[in-house]
């Protein structure tokens, strides 16, 4: 069972003071957070790509490269790379470079993304949303399979027997598929035999169990060894000394972001009752003390089948010291307990 962190490198106003941290400062903080995550024994750190004012990471590979030289063991992933509006050649080259700096610890998490700002920014039509993703994923996978590539599609100039460099340390460079729970995207990942990441950020996590079964069935029918395919979750959360302190610290920035997005997307108002329901044991927020968060992750592993858990922290801007504290608790207190209990459970399941 792998445990890690994901972040979108938010730069939203502080809910109490209204102060907005600069993009430069927040990026430097995230490099410190990745370094700490490595030091406390976490397995993976993911940085998401966005192209708007309230997120600082438009180029996750550069942030991960900065962290690669300061870390030793932790895997470094995008979370996600918005592949539909990216050039797969550059994506492959960027993450091959991170792979070189880290000596084989880079990963690409490819997805459509939940925001559309990158489409007009890079000259793409949002109406080609699905077609763009499918075509570019095809090219990305071909790039990692062969040093020289011949390829033709409908949205990018053709490539005729050209070499793409540098080649990664890992062969192949890991490519995960990120999904918000769309059955078609889950099945596509299974058919391709690619690892799956589910964004479990609302509702009841147990509702994702049928999607995991669908993914495994599609993979098996396509001839892949299901036992070798990891399945991850990306879930919002925060850890502090006790559950109520964690909730009180995490709620203000979470409420700000949820209501900001709600105004853009027509959602209802997000209040404390919504938050408290979501952090209940059956909800999708992993907010509490170390014991509580560990129990929820263990429950997710047993009931849904997740083999990698990524705690997304913060949601909105929080004090850097609080985020560092949550990362330290996840690595030193939560992860060892989860790994031990899951290892025992898996042994009992085999018996």
Secondary structure as GFF3:
##gff-version 3
##sequence-region A 1 351
A	DSSP	beta_strand	2	7	.	.	.	ID=ss1
A	DSSP	alpha_helix	23	39	.	.	.	ID=ss2
A	DSSP	beta_strand	44	47	.	.	.	ID=ss3
A	DSSP	alpha_helix	60	68	.	.	.	ID=ss4
A	DSSP	beta_strand	75	78	.	.	.	ID=ss5
A	DSSP	beta_strand	81	82	.	.	.	ID=ss6
A	DSSP	three_ten_helix	83	85	.	.	.	ID=ss7
A	DSSP	alpha_helix	88	102	.	.	.	ID=ss8
A	DSSP	beta_strand	106	111	.	.	.	ID=ss9
A	DSSP	alpha_helix	117	121	.	.	.	ID=ss10
A	DSSP	three_ten_helix	126	128	.	.	.	ID=ss11
A	DSSP	alpha_helix	129	145	.	.	.	ID=ss12
A	DSSP	beta_strand	148	151	.	.	.	ID=ss13
A	DSSP	beta_strand	159	163	.	.	.	ID=ss14
A	DSSP	beta_strand	174	179	.	.	.	ID=ss15
A	DSSP	alpha_helix	183	192	.	.	.	ID=ss16
A	DSSP	beta_strand	195	199	.	.	.	ID=ss17
A	DSSP	three_ten_helix	205	208	.	.	.	ID=ss18
A	DSSP	alpha_helix	209	221	.	.	.	ID=ss19
A	DSSP	three_ten_helix	226	228	.	.	.	ID=ss20
A	DSSP	beta_strand	231	239	.	.	.	ID=ss21
A	DSSP	alpha_helix	243	265	.	.	.	ID=ss22
A	DSSP	alpha_helix	272	278	.	.	.	ID=ss23
A	DSSP	beta_strand	286	288	.	.	.	ID=ss24
A	DSSP	alpha_helix	290	304	.	.	.	ID=ss25
A	DSSP	beta_strand	308	312	.	.	.	ID=ss26
A	DSSP	alpha_helix	320	329	.	.	.	ID=ss27
A	DSSP	pi_helix	330	334	.	.	.	ID=ss28
A	DSSP	alpha_helix	335	350	.	.	.	ID=ss29
###
